[in-house]
Amino acid sequence: MRGIYEALMSASRAHAKWELEMSNNIIRNRKHLFILAIMMLPLIIPAIGHAADLPGFIGGKNAFGPSHYSPTMFYGSMFVGICAGLITGCIGAGGGFIITPALMSLGVKGILAVGTDQFHIFAKAIMGTVIHKKLGNVNVPLAIAFLVGSGVGVTAGGSLNRALFNANPVLSDFVISAVYVFMLGFLGFYSMYDFIKTRGSAKSGDAHGGPVGLTPLAQKLQSVNLAPMIKFDEDVTPGGRKISGWFVAFCGMIVGFAAAIMGVGGGFLTFPMFVYGLGVSSFTTVGTDILQIIFTAGYSSIAQYAIYGYIFYTLAMGMLVGSLLGIQIGAATTKVVPGIYIRGFYAVAILAGFVNRLFALPEKMVQMGYISMSSSISTLLATIGTWIFFGLVFIFAGWIIIAFIRGIPTLRAETASPTASKGVSH
């Protein structure tokens, strides 16, 4: 269990580093900012005005259709994006796990939350990734095999989500919530355990580069001679290593399926599967992971959700803008706040998402007739879960922002020091 947690956290740290790089590339590039401004134009009028009341049969608030929208959802999506960015930048671990639960708490149908999150990831990746710097790390045969598997997994995951929604929208929400209960529960409780265990230690616990040698599983898989064999890591290991393309495609299928079901980038699975399972170096894994996120999120959001009407463009752009701001503040805060406290707040934020989805399950089960409970009680539980979630996330976000404001003099001093040193050297 400990090994699985470390693998997931290593993946989160690698993904967070890439997200910070994407954010910097967008904010510091005038062309990218101009593109972002154009993408935001369709939101100005609906964000300022009021959403019209829609008849129930075409998507009113109580309908199963996905077209209900309110300005509160838009402003809420910006807040969600900011919080996810703060977590990613401040903790150095992916904050995307809270996005889908947060959108569902705002009243967005589960399938729409998943599709919208996928589109937001795709838009940010296309705008912010410095592809020419990273594709040098990509082993082409490895990437092709992985993307073929990912395409199959995304198609299966998207088809399953749509089938569940078409059969019973409540069942769709229940399944998505249950998946998040399992994932966030595991990550949250282990993160809290890790925080409590290391609170009095001087070790930061953040420097995990993955295993130095091959794991037993990787050695076993690489010993299987099943064509086609893919050679990789020639620059890392003398003579390189080989593995069957079938194993790579299978990993891609799992990553694509999970990404399409949960609405995440899939990087939290790619990294541990490649490094710990297949024995691929971290160097090669990073480049391949970036490529797969662009493909997986793009194919999933457009081919599996957008063309069927399961994307909120408005909310996706709100999250994009919010996350760009949040990740910058979060990254700067790490220079003025002890890392141990940041890890504690991360555990609390993840557990808040766990509680949120756990408390939402009884209401879904009552609506489907699986359990007998007063509807008022089940609704109250869901409301309590929502308040706990947003309350804790709001406290966490406020703490980071206050720490950032208080640390501005320190940050300015650090920025000025290199400039002064450069001036003296001349």
N, C-alpha and C positions, 0 to 999 in steps of 0.2 A: 504493500500500500504506500509506504514511504517513497519507494522508487517511482511509482506512478505519479505521486504528487510532485516530486522533484522534476520529472519529465515535463509535466504540464506547466509548471512554473518557469522552467527553462524556455519552453515555447512561448509563454506569455511575455517573458523579458525580451526575447528576440523580436517578437511582433511589435512590442511597444517601441523598441529602438527604431524599427522601420517606420512606424506611425509618426514618431517625432521627426524623422527625416522627411517624410512626406509633407508634414505640416510646415516645416521650415522652407521646403522647396516651393510651396504654394504662396506662403506669405511674403517671401523675399523675392518673388518673381512678378514683375508688373503684368506680364502677359497672362500668367495664371490668375492673378487677381481680376484682371479684366474679364476673363472667361467666367470666373465665379460670379462677377457682377451681372453678366448677361444671363447666367443661369438663374439668378435670383429675381430677375425682372417679373416673371409671371406671378411672383408671390406678393408683390407690393400691394396691389388692390385687394386681394382676398384677406391679406393679413391685417390691413387697416380697417376694412369694412367688416360686415357681419355675414356669417354664412346663412344662406336662405333656408327656410324650413322645407324639407323634402318630403314628399308623400312616402308613406311607409313602404309601398310596393316597389319603389325604385331606390330605396336605401336610406330611409329615415332612421332615426336613432334606435328604434326598437326592431328594425328589420334585420334579416340575416345578411342582406347585401352589404358590400363593403364601402359604399360611397358616402356615408355620413361623415361630415367634417365640421369642425368648429375652430374659431381662432384660438381657443384655449389649447387645442391639440397642437397647433403650430408653435405657440410660445412654449408649451410644455416640451415639444421636441427640441427646441433650442436649449432649454434647461437640461434635458437629458443628454444632449450632445456635449454641453459644457462639463457636466459631471463625469461622463465617460472619458472625456479628454483630460480632466483633472486627475482621474485615477490612473490613466495610461501614462501621463507625463510625470506625475508625482511619484508613483510607486514603481514605474518601470515594468508594469505588468498590464496585460490587456484589460481595458475597462468595458469592452464590447459585450461582456456577459450580462451587463445590467440593462442594455438597450431594449431588447425584446420584452423582458418583463415590465420595464417602465412604460413602454408604449401600450402594452396590454392594460396596464393600470389606468392609463389615460382614456381608455375606452376604445382603443383600436383592436379590431379583430386579430386573433393570433396569426392567421395566415398573412394578413396585411402587414403586421409588425415584422414578420420574417422577411417578406418580400421587400419591404421598405428599407430594412436594415441592410439587406444584400445590395440594394441599389446604392445606398449611401456609401458602403464600402467600395463599390465599383467606381463611383464617381470620384471619390477621394484618391483611390489608387491610380486611376488614369491621369488625374491632374497632377498628383504629387510625386509619383515614383520616378526616380532618375534611372530609367531602364538601362541606359548605356553603361552606367557604372556598375550595375549588378549582374547583367547578363553574362559577363565574363566568368561568373561563378557557376553558370548553369551547364550541366552535362546534357547535351541535346537528346541522346537516346533515353536517358533517365527521365528527362522532362516529358518526352513524348509518351512514354509508357505510363507515367503518372497521370498525365492529362487525359489519356484515353480512359483510364479507370475512373478519373474524376468526372468525366462527362457522363459515364454510365451511372455513377452514384448520384450526381446532381439530378439526372433525369428521373431516377427512381425516387429520390427524396421529394422532389417537386411534385411528381405525379401522386405520391402517397398523400402529401399535404392537401393537394387539390381534391383528391378523392374523398378524404376525410371531411373536408369542408362541404363538398357537394352532398355527401351523405347526411351529415349532421354538423352544422357549424359549432355547436356546443362541444361535440366530441373532438373536433379539431383543436379548439382552445384547450380542452382537457389534456390531450396528448402532448401538445407543445409545453403546457405548464408542467406536466409530469416529468418531461425530459429535463426541464430546467431545475426542478426540485432535486432530481438525482445529481445533476452536474454541479449546481451551486452548493448543494449540501455537502458534497464531497470536498470541493475546493474550499468552501467557507470554514468548515470544522477543522480541516487540516491546517488551513492558514492560521486560525486562532490557536490551535495546538502549537504550531511552529512559533508563533509570536510569544506565547506564554513560556515556552521552553527556552527561548533565546533572549528573553527580555533582560535578564541580568548578565548576559554574556557580552563580551566586547566584540564578538564576531558579528559581522554584518549579515552573513548568510546570503549575500547577493551574487557572489561570484561563482556561478555554476557554468562551466563551459561544456558540460557534457562529459561522457566517459572518455578517458585517455585512450584506452584500447577498445577492442571489440567486445561486446557483451556476448554471453553464451548463445543467446538467441540469434544474434547477427552472425556469429561463426557458423552456426548450424545452417542458417538460410543460405549463406554464401557457399557452403559446401555442396549444395544441391545443384546438379548440372541439368537444368531444364531450359531448353532453348525457347525463346531467344535469350542469350546471355548478354548482359550489358556491362561494359567496362567503365569504371569511373575512378576518380581521385588519383589519377596518374601523377598529378603535381604534389599530392600530399603523401602518398605511400609509394615507395619504389616498386615499379611494375604495375601499380594500380590494384584495384579490386574488381571482382565480378559478382554479379547477382542476376538471378532470373528476372526477366521483364514481367513475368506473371505476378511475382511478389510485389513489385513496384506498382503494377496496375491495381492489384488488390488493395494496397494501401491508399491509392488515389480514389478508389471506389468508396472506401469507408469515409475518407475525408470529405468527398463530394456529397455523400449522403447526409452526413452530420451537418455540413454547412447549409444544405438546402432545407433541412428540417428545423434547425435552430436559428438560421439567419445570421450566422457568424462567418468569418473569413476562412475558417478551417485550419489556420496556422497553429492553433493550440494542439492539433493532432498531428500535423505534418512533421513538426520538429521531433517529437519523441519517437514517432514511427521510423523516420529516416535515421536519426542518430542512434537510438537505442535498439530499434528493431532490425533495420537493414544494414547498419554499420557505415552509413554515409557520413562524411566529415561535416562539421558545422558550417565550414566555408561553402561547400557545395549546397548544403541544405538551405541556407539563407537565400541564395539566388533562385533556387527551384521553388521555394515557398512563395517568394514574391510573384513569380510568374504564375503559379497555380492560383494565388488569391485573385489576381486580375482575371484569369480565365474563369475560375469557378464562380466568383461573384458576378462577373459579367454575364456568363451563360445562364446562371441560375436566376438572376434578377430580371433579365430580359426575356429569355426563352421559356422560363418556368413560371414566372409571376407577372411581369409587366403586360405581356400580350393577353393575359387572361383578366387583367384589371385589378391585380392584387398588389398594387404599389401606390403609395401616397407620395407623389413627387414633392408636394409642399413640405411634408414632414421630413423627407430625406434631405432636402436642402437646409431645413432648420437644424437638423442634427449635424450636417456637414459644417455649417458656419460655427455652431456652438462648439464642436469638437476641436476645430482649428484654434479657437480662442483658449479653450480649456487646457489643451495639451501644452501650450506655450507657458501658461501660468504655472501649471503643475510641474513642468520640467525645471522652471526657475526656482520653485519652492524647495526642491531637493537640496539646494545649496545652503539653505538657512534653517532647515528642520532636521532633527536627528532621524535617521532612517528607521530606527526601531518603532517610533511612534507612527510613521507612515505605514509600516507593515501591519500594525494593529488596526488602523483605520481601514486598511484594505480588507482585512478579515471581516470587520464589522459590515462594510459595504456589501460584500459578497453574501454574508449571512442575511442581510436585509432583503436581498433579492430572493434568497431561499425562502424566507418567511412569507414574503409577498406572494409567491407562486403556491406555496403550501396552503396558505389561508384561502386561496382562490379555488382550490380543488373541491371543497365541499359544495359550494354553490353550483359548480358545473355538474357534480354527481347528482345533486337534487334535481336539477333541470332535466337530466337524462333519466331520472327515475331509478338510479342505482342505489340510493340510500334514502331513508326516511328522516327528514329533518325539516323543521319550520323554515320556510323561505326567508323569513325575517332574520333568523339566526344565521343562516348561511350567508346572507347578504351582509350582515353585520361583521362576520368573520372576514369576508373579502375586503370590506371597508377598513377594518382594523389593520389588515395586512398592507393595504395601500398606504395608510397613514404612517405605519411603522417604517415602511420602505422609504417613502419620500422624506419623512422626518429625519431618519438617520443619514440618508444621502445628502440632504440639505445641510445638516450639521457638519458632515464631512467636508462638503464643498465650501461652506462658510469658514471652517477652520483653515483650509488651504489658502483661501483668498486673503483672510486676515494675516496669516503667516507670511504670505507674499508681500502684502502692503507693508507690514512691519520690517520685512527684510530688504525693502527697496534700497535703503542707504548702503547696506552691505553689498548688494548686487551691483550698485553703481560704483562702489569702491573697487570691486573685483574687475569691472569692465574698464575702469580708468587705469588700473595698475599695468596691464599689458601695454596700453598706449604710452604711459609714462616711461616704461622700460624701453620701449621701441625708440622713443625720443632720445633717451640717454645714450642708446647704442650708436645713434647717428652722431 
